[in-house]
Amino acid sequence: MSKNRYLNTSFWDDSFIINCDPIEKLLFLYCLTNPLTSICGIYEISLKRIAFDTGIDKEMILKIFERFEKADKIKYENGWIALKNFTNHQKCSDNPEDNINKGIEKALLKVPENLKIWINLNTKLIKYNSNTNINGKQESKGLEGAYVEEIINYLNEKTNKAYRKDSDKTKRFIEARLNEKFTLDDFKKVIDIKCGQWLKDAKMSAYLRPETLFGTKFESYLNEKFTQPAENTEREKEEIKPSAESVRKFKEAFGEK
């Protein structure tokens, strides 16, 4: 089944495209117009298929994708392509019930969460996904809601606790950071850093919660270096120290006196 994809003629006047090599321009156009593209701007495609259709060597394709990602244009990850601002070029109306907007919403249900965050797909028209509850009814669940759940699940795993996903304060802080263009990987990095620092400290551990991690200090936490958890206390070291009897038996077994 054929698809219509819209490409403005100003594409050729874009400063980024002007500075691309011919082979890079070809790959960029291919990503925008190949038969596997999705209306949401994120779709699955193999490296083999890209190489076959374009005639570009696989190794060269990966190098070009690295440049596109650094330029914040296109990301290729685990067989998926994500295109920034792709939906801006589709003929969407201001009506959320428009067929194109519905198509974007439906397509988003099938793509990796981290790529949704990367393209920062956060408009009024496609902010909400439809999810079916256990009673078969349709509920509205924001894309941010899925991010909140994944982030808090990761924090719970690291701390062995059960922080609430439905806390208004938690949602507010996470959504604020997402709007500042922080990614899912950024959230996980902050969790790793602060858990590594605080979990061995009883006083600091009490402050290890979403409102602390994802508030105004989030960026400063992100820029910190990861440190291993603090070493065992003297009491803990004493508890794991082998007994005199164990040492004696060990020496006897190996002929030591």
N, C-alpha and C positions, 0 to 999 in steps of 0.2 A: 504493500500500500504506500503510495507516494505521500509526501508531506510538503507543506509550504513553509519555508524558512525565509524571513525577511532580512535583507542586508542593505543598509543604506549606502548610497554611493559615496558618502563622506568617509567611508571605511578607508579609502585610499589616501585621504588627506590626514588621517590620524597620525600624530607625531611618532607613536610607537611603531606603526606599520611602515611608515616612511623609512625608518632606520633598520628595518628587518632585511635580511638577505632574501633573494627570491625563493629559496627552499623553505625559509621560515614563513614567508607569506603564504606559500602553498599549504603548509601544514596548518597554519592558523585558519585559512579558509576551509580546509577539510574538516577541522573540528567544528566549525560553524554549520556546515552544510551536508555532512555525510548522512547516509540513510538511517543510521542508528541514533542520531541525535534525539534528545528528549526536549519537550517544550519547557521543562523546568531548568534546563541548562546543565543537568548532571545525567550522565548515561554511561553504560558499560560497553566497552569495546576492547578487543584484544590488540596487542602490539603487532601481532602477525597480520591482522586485517588492515591496520593502518599502513604497514609497510607494503602490503600487496597493492592497496588502492593508490597509494601516492608514489610508489617506487623509491621511497626514501629508506635507507638502511636503518635497521632497528636501533643500533647504537647511536646513530645520528639523531633519530627521533627522540630518544631519551635525553640527549644533550640539549636539544631545542626545548623540550618540555621543562627542563631545569631552568632555562632562561625565562620562559614564559611565566613560570611560577615565581621567580625572583621579581619579575616585573608586575606581579599581582594580576595576571591576566587569565592564565589557564593552569590547572593543576591536574597531573596524571598520577593516580595512586591505585595500586592493586587492581589494575584493569578497569578503572573508572576515570572518566574525564569530567572535570567541573569547570564551567565557564563563568567568569565574573560578568555581571550585568547582561547576561543572555536574555533574560525575560524582559528587559527594557526595550528590546528590539522586536518583541512580539506585539501584535495588534490587540492589546488588552483595553477594555473600556473601564469606566469607573464603577461598573456594576459587578459586585462579587459573584453574581449569578451568571455572569458572562461565560460562555462555553470554554473560552481559552483560559480564563482564570480557574474554572473548575478542573480543566485538564492539568494545569500546573499543580494545583492542590493534590490531585490524584497521583500524579507522577512522583511527588515528593514523598509519598508513603513508601516508596520502593528503593530509596537511595540511602547511602551511608550518612549517619548523623554528622560526622565530622566534616563531610563535604558541604552539607547544608550550612554549617557554621562558617566554613571557609568562604563561601560565596556571599555570606551575610544576607540571605534571602529573608528580608524582614519588612514587607510592605503590608498595608492595611488589607489589600485584596487577598494575599496568600499567606497571611500570618497564622491562620488556623487550619489545622488538619482535622478531618473527620475520623473518629475512632469509635468502634462498636463496643459497647459495654456487655456485661454478661447477660443482660436481659434482651440483647439484640437491638437496643435503641442507639441512636447516633448521639454522640457527645462531641462537644467542641474542645479540642485540646491544642493549645498553642505550641508552636515549634519550640518556643522557649521552655515550655513545660517538659518536653522530652529531654532538653539539655539539663534542666534542673534535676530531673530524676537520675540521669546518667552521672552527673557530677556528684550528687549526694551519695549515690550508690558506691562510687569510687572512694569517697571519704569514709563511708561506713566500713568498707573492706579494710582500709588502711588503719582505722582506729578501733575496729571491732566494737563499734557502737551503733546506735540506731537514731541518727538525726532525722528530723521530720522533713519530708520533701514538700509538704503542703504549707509550710510556714510562710506567711506573707513577707516577713523580713528576709528570709532566705531567697525567695523568688525575686524580690525587689533588688537585692544586691547582685545576684547572678545576672539578671536581665540588664542591669546597669553596666556590668562589665562586658557583656556581649555587645551592647550598643556601642561600647568603646573599642570594638573590634578585637577583643581578646578571644582566643580560640579555646577549644576543648583541651588541647594539649597544654595550654597555658594554665588552665585550672588544675589539671593533673600535676603539673610541675610544682605549683604552689603547695598543693596538698602534700606531695612528696617531701618538699623542703621543710615545711613546718612540722610535719609528723616526725621527720628525722630529728628535728631539734627539740621538740616538746614532749614526746611520748615517754621519755625517761625522767621527765621532771614533773613531779606531782603537782606543783603549784601552777606551772605553765600549762599542763595538760587540761586543767580546768577551763582554760580560755580557748581551747582548741575546738572551735565550733564554726559553722558557716558564716555567721555574722562577723566573726573576727577575721577569718581568712579572706572573704570576698568583699570586704568593705573598702574604705578609702586607702588602706595600706597595701592593697592587692598588687599594684605594680612594683612597689618596693620589695615585697616578698618575692615576686617573680624574678627580680634582678639579683637576689641573693644566691650564693653558691650552695649546692646541696652538701650537707654534712651528715656523717653517719650518726646514729643515736649515741648518746653519752655512754661511756664505759660503765661497767658494773661498779656499784658502790663497794666500800671495804667490807660491809656486811655481806653483800651478795658474793664477793670473792671468797669470803671465809666459808660460806655455805657450799660453794662448789669445789673447795680445796680438798684434795684426797686425804683420807685419814692416815694416821701413822701406820696402822695395820695394813692398809692397802699398799702403801709404799714398801713396807717390809716384804710382803708377798711378791710384789713386782720385782724387787731386787733378787729375791731367792730364785725366782723363775728364770732370771737372766744371769744367774751366777755372780751377782754383785753382793758386796758386804757392806 
